[in-house]
């Protein structure tokens, strides 16, 4: 039988507008802080309608690549790690990322992040970790929302203290996705708050002692405990993560 190919998908004009502008931003042809041409000028340069330009601009704003400046001029911006993480986590969740996939990535990345934290975190970042841990320790055992917040905040603060924007964006995207399932686990697992608080305390102590090996080992144990929580809560590891759920 003769093989046949499906027709190629035609990209909307607005997507092509966004891609053309993004290419010049990524290549450095458009620097951070540069003003883009007006909507009318973009229509003329691209040979497209105003609605296509506006929709393309909306995509770039959502991606954190441009923003509205004075007199509503479009300005090139450098997206912050949190913006990159939010886009990545939404995209992965909508693409069908599972609990297992997120957990495996956490297990691969976070012990290394803890090792790096023990070598690199300054006193201000360490103090922030201690404060987050203290807030978690004061939470009631049945205050699921505060416990979830404390667990995620600890990961976020550790990632933020590494002075590595690439790692920060990657780790924050994982934090956002895993936060969606923590409430179910903490509600079902016995002594969840104590187990989380104890692990955080050991990680903080290792970081403060500059013990990279111990920090990595305790982080690995902390992540392993998360998988045990999945099993106790009867969460299907192949179930999709629902971002923001």
C-alpha positions as CSV (number, residue, x, y, z in Angstrom):
1,X,0.0,0.0,0.0
2,X,1.3,3.4,-0.9
3,X,2.1,5.6,2.1
4,X,0.4,8.9,2.4
5,X,1.1,11.9,4.6
6,X,-1.3,14.1,6.4
7,X,-1.5,17.7,5.4
8,X,0.7,20.1,7.3
9,X,-1.0,22.2,9.9
10,X,-1.2,25.8,9.0
11,X,-0.1,28.1,11.8
12,X,-2.4,31.1,12.5
13,X,-1.0,34.4,11.3
14,X,-0.9,35.7,14.9
15,X,1.4,32.8,15.9
16,X,3.8,33.7,13.1
17,X,3.8,37.3,14.3
18,X,4.7,36.2,17.8
19,X,7.4,33.8,16.5
20,X,9.0,36.5,14.4
21,X,9.2,39.0,17.3
22,X,10.3,36.3,19.7
23,X,13.1,35.2,17.3
24,X,14.6,38.7,17.3
25,X,14.3,38.9,21.1
26,X,16.0,35.6,21.7
27,X,18.7,36.3,19.1
28,X,19.5,39.6,20.8
29,X,18.5,41.7,17.9
30,X,15.9,43.3,20.3
31,X,17.5,44.1,23.6
32,X,15.8,44.2,27.0
33,X,14.2,47.6,27.4
34,X,13.9,48.2,23.7
35,X,10.6,49.6,22.4
36,X,8.8,47.7,19.7
37,X,7.2,49.5,16.8
38,X,3.6,50.6,17.3
39,X,0.7,48.2,16.4
40,X,0.1,50.1,13.2
41,X,3.8,49.9,12.3
42,X,3.8,46.2,13.0
43,X,0.8,45.7,10.8
44,X,2.5,47.5,7.9
45,X,5.9,45.7,8.4
46,X,4.4,42.2,8.6
47,X,1.6,42.9,6.1
48,X,-1.1,41.5,8.5
49,X,-4.3,42.8,10.1
50,X,-4.3,44.6,13.5
51,X,-6.2,41.7,15.1
52,X,-3.3,39.4,14.1
53,X,-0.8,41.8,15.6
54,X,-2.8,42.2,18.8
55,X,-3.2,38.4,19.3
56,X,0.5,37.9,18.6
57,X,1.4,40.5,21.2
58,X,-0.9,38.9,23.7
59,X,1.0,35.6,23.3
60,X,4.3,37.4,23.9
61,X,2.9,39.2,27.0
62,X,1.8,35.8,28.4
63,X,5.3,34.4,27.8
64,X,6.8,37.4,29.7
65,X,8.8,38.6,26.7
66,X,7.2,42.0,26.4
67,X,5.2,44.4,28.6
68,X,3.4,47.7,28.3
69,X,5.5,50.7,29.2
70,X,4.8,54.4,29.2
71,X,2.1,55.6,26.8
72,X,1.3,51.9,26.4
73,X,4.4,51.3,24.3
74,X,5.5,47.7,23.9
75,X,8.8,47.1,25.7
76,X,11.0,44.0,25.5
77,X,11.5,42.5,28.9
78,X,13.5,39.6,30.4
79,X,11.1,37.1,31.9
80,X,11.7,36.3,35.6
81,X,12.3,32.7,36.8
82,X,8.8,32.6,38.3
83,X,7.2,33.5,35.0
84,X,9.2,30.9,33.1
85,X,8.3,28.3,35.7
86,X,4.6,29.2,35.5
87,X,4.6,28.8,31.7
88,X,6.6,25.5,31.9
89,X,4.5,24.0,34.6
90,X,1.2,24.8,32.8
91,X,2.5,23.5,29.5
92,X,3.7,20.2,31.1
93,X,0.4,19.7,33.0
94,X,-1.7,20.4,29.9
95,X,0.6,18.0,28.0
96,X,-0.3,15.2,30.4
97,X,2.6,15.1,32.8
98,X,1.9,12.5,35.5
99,X,2.6,12.3,39.2
100,X,5.3,9.6,38.6
101,X,7.1,11.8,36.0
102,X,7.1,14.8,38.3
103,X,8.3,12.7,41.3
104,X,11.1,11.1,39.3
105,X,12.3,14.5,38.2
106,X,12.2,15.8,41.8
107,X,14.2,12.8,42.9
108,X,16.8,13.4,40.2
109,X,17.1,17.2,40.7
110,X,16.5,18.1,44.4
111,X,19.2,16.1,46.1
112,X,21.7,17.9,43.9
113,X,20.1,21.2,44.6
114,X,20.4,20.5,48.4
115,X,24.1,19.6,47.9
116,X,24.6,22.9,46.0
117,X,22.6,24.8,48.7
118,X,25.0,23.5,51.4
119,X,27.9,24.9,49.5
120,X,26.3,28.1,48.4
121,X,23.4,29.4,50.5
122,X,24.2,32.7,52.2
123,X,23.0,33.7,55.7
124,X,19.9,35.6,54.3
125,X,18.7,32.6,52.3
126,X,19.3,30.3,55.3
127,X,17.4,32.6,57.6
128,X,14.4,32.5,55.1
129,X,14.5,28.7,55.2
130,X,14.5,28.7,59.0
131,X,11.6,31.1,59.1
132,X,9.5,28.9,56.6
133,X,10.3,25.9,58.7
134,X,9.3,27.7,61.9
135,X,5.9,28.7,60.4
136,X,5.3,25.1,59.3
137,X,6.2,23.8,62.8
138,X,3.6,26.2,64.3
139,X,0.8,25.0,62.0
140,X,-2.0,22.8,63.4
141,X,-1.8,19.2,62.2
142,X,-5.2,19.6,60.6
143,X,-4.4,22.8,58.8
144,X,-3.8,21.2,55.4
145,X,-3.5,24.5,53.5
146,X,-0.8,25.9,55.8
147,X,1.2,22.6,55.7
148,X,1.0,22.5,51.9
149,X,2.1,26.1,51.7
150,X,5.0,25.4,54.1
151,X,6.2,22.4,52.2
152,X,6.2,24.2,48.8
153,X,7.6,27.4,50.3
154,X,10.6,25.5,51.6
155,X,11.4,24.1,48.2
156,X,10.9,27.5,46.6
157,X,13.2,29.3,49.0
158,X,15.9,26.7,48.7
159,X,15.8,27.0,44.9
160,X,15.8,30.8,45.1
161,X,19.0,30.8,47.2
162,X,21.1,28.9,44.6
163,X,22.0,31.9,42.5
164,X,21.3,29.9,39.3
165,X,18.4,31.3,37.2
166,X,18.2,28.2,35.0
167,X,17.9,25.8,38.0
168,X,15.5,28.2,39.7
169,X,13.1,28.2,36.8
170,X,13.2,24.4,36.5
171,X,12.8,23.7,40.2
172,X,10.0,26.2,40.6
173,X,8.1,24.6,37.8
174,X,8.3,21.3,39.6
175,X,7.2,22.9,42.8
176,X,4.1,24.4,41.2
177,X,3.1,21.0,39.8
178,X,3.8,19.0,42.9
179,X,1.8,21.5,45.0
180,X,-1.4,20.3,43.2
181,X,-1.1,16.9,44.8
182,X,0.3,17.6,48.2
183,X,-3.1,18.4,49.8
184,X,-4.4,14.9,49.1
185,X,-1.2,13.3,50.4
186,X,-1.0,15.3,53.6
187,X,-4.7,14.8,54.4
188,X,-4.3,11.0,54.0
189,X,-0.8,10.3,55.4
190,X,-0.4,9.9,59.2
191,X,1.9,12.4,60.9
192,X,2.5,14.2,57.6
193,X,3.3,17.5,59.1
194,X,5.8,16.1,61.6
195,X,7.6,14.1,58.9
196,X,7.8,17.1,56.6
197,X,9.0,19.4,59.4
198,X,11.6,16.8,60.7
199,X,13.0,16.4,57.2
200,X,13.2,20.2,56.7
201,X,15.0,20.6,60.0
202,X,17.6,18.0,59.1
203,X,18.2,19.6,55.6
204,X,18.6,23.0,57.2
205,X,21.0,21.7,59.8
206,X,23.1,20.1,57.1
207,X,23.1,23.2,55.0
208,X,24.1,25.3,58.0
209,X,27.0,22.9,58.7
210,X,28.0,23.0,55.1
211,X,27.6,19.2,54.9
212,X,26.8,18.7,51.2
213,X,26.5,14.9,51.5
214,X,24.1,15.0,54.4
215,X,22.0,17.7,52.8
216,X,21.7,15.6,49.6
217,X,20.9,12.4,51.6
218,X,18.2,14.0,53.7
219,X,16.7,15.6,50.6
220,X,16.6,12.2,48.9
221,X,14.8,10.8,51.9
222,X,12.4,13.7,51.9
223,X,11.5,13.0,48.3
224,X,11.2,9.3,48.9
225,X,8.8,10.0,51.6
226,X,6.6,11.9,49.1
227,X,6.3,8.7,47.1
228,X,5.3,6.8,50.2
229,X,2.6,9.5,50.7
230,X,1.3,8.9,47.2
231,X,0.9,5.2,48.0
232,X,-0.8,5.9,51.4
233,X,-3.2,8.4,49.7
234,X,-3.8,5.9,46.9
235,X,-2.8,8.4,44.2
236,X,-2.4,6.7,40.9
237,X,1.2,7.5,39.9
238,X,0.2,7.5,36.2
239,X,-2.6,10.0,36.8
240,X,-2.2,13.4,35.2
241,X,-1.1,16.4,37.3
242,X,-3.8,19.1,37.1
243,X,-2.0,22.5,37.4
244,X,-3.5,24.7,40.1
245,X,-5.8,21.9,41.3
